[in-house]
Amino acid sequence: MTTIERISLLKDQQRLSDAKFERLLELKEKTFYNWKAGRSKTYNNMLPEIAEVLGTTSSFLLGEADNPAPTQKIEAYDMMPGVDVTGLSESDIAALNVMADRLRKSKEEK
């Protein structure tokens, strides 16, 4: 199974539309379609972010591991202390974590 097939499998298992997946990763519209069609492989540059949104590891996406689950499950309160994540899926929580990391990075750059 290729990297893009693994990404697609996990995305579909989590019932993420292409549009929602693209929004979570701040991608341009049709980026995922272009990845699946083989027109672009820019996903290789953002495997950690993709893995985090999908609740897996880069190793799984690259085919280096057979188990898509991270070896250590991080509880929501560890990732985002003080944020009420009741009712959110693991992929939603991971997406919030990605957004928080990006916000932290943008503040560090200023």
Chimera marker file (.cmm) of the C-alpha trace (Angstrom):
<marker_set name="trace">
<marker id="1" x="0.000" y="0.000" z="0.000" r="1" g="1" b="0" radius="0.5"/>
<marker id="2" x="1.388" y="3.427" z="-0.934" r="1" g="1" b="0" radius="0.5"/>
<marker id="3" x="1.574" y="6.440" z="1.342" r="1" g="1" b="0" radius="0.5"/>
<marker id="4" x="-1.333" y="8.164" z="-0.386" r="1" g="1" b="0" radius="0.5"/>
<marker id="5" x="-3.403" y="4.963" z="-0.169" r="1" g="1" b="0" radius="0.5"/>
<marker id="6" x="-2.764" y="4.837" z="3.573" r="1" g="1" b="0" radius="0.5"/>
<marker id="7" x="-3.696" y="8.510" z="3.954" r="1" g="1" b="0" radius="0.5"/>
<marker id="8" x="-6.849" y="7.958" z="1.921" r="1" g="1" b="0" radius="0.5"/>
<marker id="9" x="-7.794" y="4.838" z="3.907" r="1" g="1" b="0" radius="0.5"/>
<marker id="10" x="-7.536" y="6.593" z="7.269" r="1" g="1" b="0" radius="0.5"/>
<marker id="11" x="-9.278" y="9.709" z="5.949" r="1" g="1" b="0" radius="0.5"/>
<marker id="12" x="-12.169" y="7.587" z="4.702" r="1" g="1" b="0" radius="0.5"/>
<marker id="13" x="-12.339" y="5.564" z="7.927" r="1" g="1" b="0" radius="0.5"/>
<marker id="14" x="-12.776" y="8.824" z="9.805" r="1" g="1" b="0" radius="0.5"/>
<marker id="15" x="-15.391" y="9.968" z="7.315" r="1" g="1" b="0" radius="0.5"/>
<marker id="16" x="-13.471" y="13.111" z="6.449" r="1" g="1" b="0" radius="0.5"/>
<marker id="17" x="-14.455" y="14.636" z="3.135" r="1" g="1" b="0" radius="0.5"/>
<marker id="18" x="-11.652" y="15.820" z="0.884" r="1" g="1" b="0" radius="0.5"/>
<marker id="19" x="-12.715" y="19.417" z="1.582" r="1" g="1" b="0" radius="0.5"/>
<marker id="20" x="-12.666" y="19.009" z="5.369" r="1" g="1" b="0" radius="0.5"/>
<marker id="21" x="-9.318" y="17.202" z="5.244" r="1" g="1" b="0" radius="0.5"/>
<marker id="22" x="-7.895" y="20.031" z="3.135" r="1" g="1" b="0" radius="0.5"/>
<marker id="23" x="-9.261" y="22.660" z="5.550" r="1" g="1" b="0" radius="0.5"/>
<marker id="24" x="-7.783" y="20.882" z="8.580" r="1" g="1" b="0" radius="0.5"/>
<marker id="25" x="-4.372" y="20.930" z="6.922" r="1" g="1" b="0" radius="0.5"/>
<marker id="26" x="-4.816" y="24.416" z="5.421" r="1" g="1" b="0" radius="0.5"/>
<marker id="27" x="-4.427" y="23.066" z="1.883" r="1" g="1" b="0" radius="0.5"/>
<marker id="28" x="-5.718" y="24.582" z="-1.314" r="1" g="1" b="0" radius="0.5"/>
<marker id="29" x="-8.892" y="23.146" z="-2.801" r="1" g="1" b="0" radius="0.5"/>
<marker id="30" x="-8.338" y="19.982" z="-4.894" r="1" g="1" b="0" radius="0.5"/>
<marker id="31" x="-4.909" y="19.323" z="-3.352" r="1" g="1" b="0" radius="0.5"/>
<marker id="32" x="-5.967" y="15.919" z="-2.054" r="1" g="1" b="0" radius="0.5"/>
<marker id="33" x="-7.508" y="15.057" z="-5.433" r="1" g="1" b="0" radius="0.5"/>
<marker id="34" x="-4.179" y="15.912" z="-7.075" r="1" g="1" b="0" radius="0.5"/>
<marker id="35" x="-2.337" y="13.732" z="-4.570" r="1" g="1" b="0" radius="0.5"/>
<marker id="36" x="-4.599" y="10.761" z="-5.349" r="1" g="1" b="0" radius="0.5"/>
<marker id="37" x="-4.258" y="11.349" z="-9.092" r="1" g="1" b="0" radius="0.5"/>
<marker id="38" x="-0.457" y="11.351" z="-8.788" r="1" g="1" b="0" radius="0.5"/>
<marker id="39" x="-0.146" y="14.950" z="-9.985" r="1" g="1" b="0" radius="0.5"/>
<marker id="40" x="1.598" y="16.040" z="-6.810" r="1" g="1" b="0" radius="0.5"/>
<marker id="41" x="3.468" y="14.453" z="-3.931" r="1" g="1" b="0" radius="0.5"/>
<marker id="42" x="3.650" y="17.504" z="-1.669" r="1" g="1" b="0" radius="0.5"/>
<marker id="43" x="2.162" y="15.347" z="1.086" r="1" g="1" b="0" radius="0.5"/>
<marker id="44" x="5.677" y="13.998" z="1.660" r="1" g="1" b="0" radius="0.5"/>
<marker id="45" x="6.619" y="17.416" z="3.074" r="1" g="1" b="0" radius="0.5"/>
<marker id="46" x="3.839" y="17.366" z="5.676" r="1" g="1" b="0" radius="0.5"/>
<marker id="47" x="3.595" y="13.788" z="6.898" r="1" g="1" b="0" radius="0.5"/>
<marker id="48" x="3.819" y="14.716" z="10.604" r="1" g="1" b="0" radius="0.5"/>
<marker id="49" x="0.877" y="17.117" z="10.260" r="1" g="1" b="0" radius="0.5"/>
<marker id="50" x="-1.152" y="14.605" z="8.242" r="1" g="1" b="0" radius="0.5"/>
<marker id="51" x="-0.378" y="11.859" z="10.750" r="1" g="1" b="0" radius="0.5"/>
<marker id="52" x="-1.487" y="14.086" z="13.617" r="1" g="1" b="0" radius="0.5"/>
<marker id="53" x="-4.794" y="14.977" z="11.933" r="1" g="1" b="0" radius="0.5"/>
<marker id="54" x="-5.445" y="11.306" z="11.161" r="1" g="1" b="0" radius="0.5"/>
<marker id="55" x="-4.399" y="10.098" z="14.612" r="1" g="1" b="0" radius="0.5"/>
<marker id="56" x="-1.551" y="7.942" z="13.362" r="1" g="1" b="0" radius="0.5"/>
<marker id="57" x="2.211" y="8.068" z="12.869" r="1" g="1" b="0" radius="0.5"/>
<marker id="58" x="4.404" y="9.068" z="9.958" r="1" g="1" b="0" radius="0.5"/>
<marker id="59" x="5.886" y="5.566" z="10.146" r="1" g="1" b="0" radius="0.5"/>
<marker id="60" x="2.494" y="4.029" z="9.388" r="1" g="1" b="0" radius="0.5"/>
<marker id="61" x="1.881" y="6.438" z="6.503" r="1" g="1" b="0" radius="0.5"/>
<marker id="62" x="5.276" y="5.542" z="5.033" r="1" g="1" b="0" radius="0.5"/>
<marker id="63" x="4.617" y="1.804" z="5.367" r="1" g="1" b="0" radius="0.5"/>
<marker id="64" x="7.305" y="1.353" z="8.016" r="1" g="1" b="0" radius="0.5"/>
<marker id="65" x="4.729" y="0.223" z="10.593" r="1" g="1" b="0" radius="0.5"/>
<marker id="66" x="1.683" y="-2.007" z="10.215" r="1" g="1" b="0" radius="0.5"/>
<marker id="67" x="-0.378" y="-0.568" z="13.055" r="1" g="1" b="0" radius="0.5"/>
<marker id="68" x="-1.986" y="2.808" z="12.296" r="1" g="1" b="0" radius="0.5"/>
<marker id="69" x="-2.461" y="3.591" z="16.003" r="1" g="1" b="0" radius="0.5"/>
<marker id="70" x="0.237" y="5.645" z="17.697" r="1" g="1" b="0" radius="0.5"/>
<marker id="71" x="2.262" y="3.630" z="20.187" r="1" g="1" b="0" radius="0.5"/>
<marker id="72" x="1.397" y="6.051" z="22.961" r="1" g="1" b="0" radius="0.5"/>
<marker id="73" x="-2.096" y="7.437" z="23.080" r="1" g="1" b="0" radius="0.5"/>
<marker id="74" x="-2.125" y="11.042" z="24.216" r="1" g="1" b="0" radius="0.5"/>
<marker id="75" x="-5.185" y="12.007" z="26.195" r="1" g="1" b="0" radius="0.5"/>
<marker id="76" x="-7.048" y="15.126" z="25.088" r="1" g="1" b="0" radius="0.5"/>
<marker id="77" x="-6.353" y="16.917" z="28.365" r="1" g="1" b="0" radius="0.5"/>
<marker id="78" x="-2.616" y="16.352" z="27.867" r="1" g="1" b="0" radius="0.5"/>
<marker id="79" x="-2.664" y="17.827" z="24.381" r="1" g="1" b="0" radius="0.5"/>
<marker id="80" x="-4.847" y="20.836" z="25.122" r="1" g="1" b="0" radius="0.5"/>
<marker id="81" x="-5.143" y="21.545" z="28.831" r="1" g="1" b="0" radius="0.5"/>
<marker id="82" x="-8.116" y="23.684" z="29.739" r="1" g="1" b="0" radius="0.5"/>
<marker id="83" x="-9.966" y="23.055" z="26.466" r="1" g="1" b="0" radius="0.5"/>
<marker id="84" x="-13.259" y="21.172" z="26.663" r="1" g="1" b="0" radius="0.5"/>
<marker id="85" x="-13.089" y="18.541" z="23.930" r="1" g="1" b="0" radius="0.5"/>
<marker id="86" x="-16.094" y="16.528" z="25.096" r="1" g="1" b="0" radius="0.5"/>
<marker id="87" x="-17.850" y="14.947" z="22.111" r="1" g="1" b="0" radius="0.5"/>
<marker id="88" x="-15.008" y="15.535" z="19.673" r="1" g="1" b="0" radius="0.5"/>
<marker id="89" x="-13.395" y="12.692" z="17.760" r="1" g="1" b="0" radius="0.5"/>
<marker id="90" x="-9.686" y="11.951" z="18.032" r="1" g="1" b="0" radius="0.5"/>
<marker id="91" x="-9.154" y="13.426" z="14.566" r="1" g="1" b="0" radius="0.5"/>
<marker id="92" x="-10.961" y="16.629" z="15.629" r="1" g="1" b="0" radius="0.5"/>
<marker id="93" x="-8.747" y="16.866" z="18.721" r="1" g="1" b="0" radius="0.5"/>
<marker id="94" x="-5.644" y="16.211" z="16.633" r="1" g="1" b="0" radius="0.5"/>
<marker id="95" x="-6.728" y="18.950" z="14.217" r="1" g="1" b="0" radius="0.5"/>
<marker id="96" x="-7.131" y="21.382" z="17.117" r="1" g="1" b="0" radius="0.5"/>
<marker id="97" x="-3.640" y="20.460" z="18.260" r="1" g="1" b="0" radius="0.5"/>
<marker id="98" x="-2.234" y="21.133" z="14.770" r="1" g="1" b="0" radius="0.5"/>
<marker id="99" x="-3.943" y="24.523" z="14.707" r="1" g="1" b="0" radius="0.5"/>
<marker id="100" x="-2.632" y="25.379" z="18.187" r="1" g="1" b="0" radius="0.5"/>
<marker id="101" x="0.905" y="24.427" z="17.119" r="1" g="1" b="0" radius="0.5"/>
<marker id="102" x="0.634" y="26.641" z="14.040" r="1" g="1" b="0" radius="0.5"/>
<marker id="103" x="-0.609" y="29.536" z="16.151" r="1" g="1" b="0" radius="0.5"/>
<marker id="104" x="2.313" y="29.074" z="18.561" r="1" g="1" b="0" radius="0.5"/>
<marker id="105" x="4.785" y="29.012" z="15.660" r="1" g="1" b="0" radius="0.5"/>
<marker id="106" x="3.319" y="32.146" z="14.090" r="1" g="1" b="0" radius="0.5"/>
<marker id="107" x="3.597" y="33.979" z="17.449" r="1" g="1" b="0" radius="0.5"/>
<marker id="108" x="7.241" y="32.846" z="17.806" r="1" g="1" b="0" radius="0.5"/>
<marker id="109" x="8.061" y="34.235" z="14.362" r="1" g="1" b="0" radius="0.5"/>
<marker id="110" x="6.826" y="37.721" z="15.288" r="1" g="1" b="0" radius="0.5"/>
<link id1="1" id2="2" r="1" g="1" b="0" radius="0.2"/>
<link id1="2" id2="3" r="1" g="1" b="0" radius="0.2"/>
<link id1="3" id2="4" r="1" g="1" b="0" radius="0.2"/>
<link id1="4" id2="5" r="1" g="1" b="0" radius="0.2"/>
<link id1="5" id2="6" r="1" g="1" b="0" radius="0.2"/>
<link id1="6" id2="7" r="1" g="1" b="0" radius="0.2"/>
<link id1="7" id2="8" r="1" g="1" b="0" radius="0.2"/>
<link id1="8" id2="9" r="1" g="1" b="0" radius="0.2"/>
<link id1="9" id2="10" r="1" g="1" b="0" radius="0.2"/>
<link id1="10" id2="11" r="1" g="1" b="0" radius="0.2"/>
<link id1="11" id2="12" r="1" g="1" b="0" radius="0.2"/>
<link id1="12" id2="13" r="1" g="1" b="0" radius="0.2"/>
<link id1="13" id2="14" r="1" g="1" b="0" radius="0.2"/>
<link id1="14" id2="15" r="1" g="1" b="0" radius="0.2"/>
<link id1="15" id2="16" r="1" g="1" b="0" radius="0.2"/>
<link id1="16" id2="17" r="1" g="1" b="0" radius="0.2"/>
<link id1="17" id2="18" r="1" g="1" b="0" radius="0.2"/>
<link id1="18" id2="19" r="1" g="1" b="0" radius="0.2"/>
<link id1="19" id2="20" r="1" g="1" b="0" radius="0.2"/>
<link id1="20" id2="21" r="1" g="1" b="0" radius="0.2"/>
<link id1="21" id2="22" r="1" g="1" b="0" radius="0.2"/>
<link id1="22" id2="23" r="1" g="1" b="0" radius="0.2"/>
<link id1="23" id2="24" r="1" g="1" b="0" radius="0.2"/>
<link id1="24" id2="25" r="1" g="1" b="0" radius="0.2"/>
<link id1="25" id2="26" r="1" g="1" b="0" radius="0.2"/>
<link id1="26" id2="27" r="1" g="1" b="0" radius="0.2"/>
<link id1="27" id2="28" r="1" g="1" b="0" radius="0.2"/>
<link id1="28" id2="29" r="1" g="1" b="0" radius="0.2"/>
<link id1="29" id2="30" r="1" g="1" b="0" radius="0.2"/>
<link id1="30" id2="31" r="1" g="1" b="0" radius="0.2"/>
<link id1="31" id2="32" r="1" g="1" b="0" radius="0.2"/>
<link id1="32" id2="33" r="1" g="1" b="0" radius="0.2"/>
<link id1="33" id2="34" r="1" g="1" b="0" radius="0.2"/>
<link id1="34" id2="35" r="1" g="1" b="0" radius="0.2"/>
<link id1="35" id2="36" r="1" g="1" b="0" radius="0.2"/>
<link id1="36" id2="37" r="1" g="1" b="0" radius="0.2"/>
<link id1="37" id2="38" r="1" g="1" b="0" radius="0.2"/>
<link id1="38" id2="39" r="1" g="1" b="0" radius="0.2"/>
<link id1="39" id2="40" r="1" g="1" b="0" radius="0.2"/>
<link id1="40" id2="41" r="1" g="1" b="0" radius="0.2"/>
<link id1="41" id2="42" r="1" g="1" b="0" radius="0.2"/>
<link id1="42" id2="43" r="1" g="1" b="0" radius="0.2"/>
<link id1="43" id2="44" r="1" g="1" b="0" radius="0.2"/>
<link id1="44" id2="45" r="1" g="1" b="0" radius="0.2"/>
<link id1="45" id2="46" r="1" g="1" b="0" radius="0.2"/>
<link id1="46" id2="47" r="1" g="1" b="0" radius="0.2"/>
<link id1="47" id2="48" r="1" g="1" b="0" radius="0.2"/>
<link id1="48" id2="49" r="1" g="1" b="0" radius="0.2"/>
<link id1="49" id2="50" r="1" g="1" b="0" radius="0.2"/>
<link id1="50" id2="51" r="1" g="1" b="0" radius="0.2"/>
<link id1="51" id2="52" r="1" g="1" b="0" radius="0.2"/>
<link id1="52" id2="53" r="1" g="1" b="0" radius="0.2"/>
<link id1="53" id2="54" r="1" g="1" b="0" radius="0.2"/>
<link id1="54" id2="55" r="1" g="1" b="0" radius="0.2"/>
<link id1="55" id2="56" r="1" g="1" b="0" radius="0.2"/>
<link id1="56" id2="57" r="1" g="1" b="0" radius="0.2"/>
<link id1="57" id2="58" r="1" g="1" b="0" radius="0.2"/>
<link id1="58" id2="59" r="1" g="1" b="0" radius="0.2"/>
<link id1="59" id2="60" r="1" g="1" b="0" radius="0.2"/>
<link id1="60" id2="61" r="1" g="1" b="0" radius="0.2"/>
<link id1="61" id2="62" r="1" g="1" b="0" radius="0.2"/>
<link id1="62" id2="63" r="1" g="1" b="0" radius="0.2"/>
<link id1="63" id2="64" r="1" g="1" b="0" radius="0.2"/>
<link id1="64" id2="65" r="1" g="1" b="0" radius="0.2"/>
<link id1="65" id2="66" r="1" g="1" b="0" radius="0.2"/>
<link id1="66" id2="67" r="1" g="1" b="0" radius="0.2"/>
<link id1="67" id2="68" r="1" g="1" b="0" radius="0.2"/>
<link id1="68" id2="69" r="1" g="1" b="0" radius="0.2"/>
<link id1="69" id2="70" r="1" g="1" b="0" radius="0.2"/>
<link id1="70" id2="71" r="1" g="1" b="0" radius="0.2"/>
<link id1="71" id2="72" r="1" g="1" b="0" radius="0.2"/>
<link id1="72" id2="73" r="1" g="1" b="0" radius="0.2"/>
<link id1="73" id2="74" r="1" g="1" b="0" radius="0.2"/>
<link id1="74" id2="75" r="1" g="1" b="0" radius="0.2"/>
<link id1="75" id2="76" r="1" g="1" b="0" radius="0.2"/>
<link id1="76" id2="77" r="1" g="1" b="0" radius="0.2"/>
<link id1="77" id2="78" r="1" g="1" b="0" radius="0.2"/>
<link id1="78" id2="79" r="1" g="1" b="0" radius="0.2"/>
<link id1="79" id2="80" r="1" g="1" b="0" radius="0.2"/>
<link id1="80" id2="81" r="1" g="1" b="0" radius="0.2"/>
<link id1="81" id2="82" r="1" g="1" b="0" radius="0.2"/>
<link id1="82" id2="83" r="1" g="1" b="0" radius="0.2"/>
<link id1="83" id2="84" r="1" g="1" b="0" radius="0.2"/>
<link id1="84" id2="85" r="1" g="1" b="0" radius="0.2"/>
<link id1="85" id2="86" r="1" g="1" b="0" radius="0.2"/>
<link id1="86" id2="87" r="1" g="1" b="0" radius="0.2"/>
<link id1="87" id2="88" r="1" g="1" b="0" radius="0.2"/>
<link id1="88" id2="89" r="1" g="1" b="0" radius="0.2"/>
<link id1="89" id2="90" r="1" g="1" b="0" radius="0.2"/>
<link id1="90" id2="91" r="1" g="1" b="0" radius="0.2"/>
<link id1="91" id2="92" r="1" g="1" b="0" radius="0.2"/>
<link id1="92" id2="93" r="1" g="1" b="0" radius="0.2"/>
<link id1="93" id2="94" r="1" g="1" b="0" radius="0.2"/>
<link id1="94" id2="95" r="1" g="1" b="0" radius="0.2"/>
<link id1="95" id2="96" r="1" g="1" b="0" radius="0.2"/>
<link id1="96" id2="97" r="1" g="1" b="0" radius="0.2"/>
<link id1="97" id2="98" r="1" g="1" b="0" radius="0.2"/>
<link id1="98" id2="99" r="1" g="1" b="0" radius="0.2"/>
<link id1="99" id2="100" r="1" g="1" b="0" radius="0.2"/>
<link id1="100" id2="101" r="1" g="1" b="0" radius="0.2"/>
<link id1="101" id2="102" r="1" g="1" b="0" radius="0.2"/>
<link id1="102" id2="103" r="1" g="1" b="0" radius="0.2"/>
<link id1="103" id2="104" r="1" g="1" b="0" radius="0.2"/>
<link id1="104" id2="105" r="1" g="1" b="0" radius="0.2"/>
<link id1="105" id2="106" r="1" g="1" b="0" radius="0.2"/>
<link id1="106" id2="107" r="1" g="1" b="0" radius="0.2"/>
<link id1="107" id2="108" r="1" g="1" b="0" radius="0.2"/>
<link id1="108" id2="109" r="1" g="1" b="0" radius="0.2"/>
<link id1="109" id2="110" r="1" g="1" b="0" radius="0.2"/>
</marker_set>
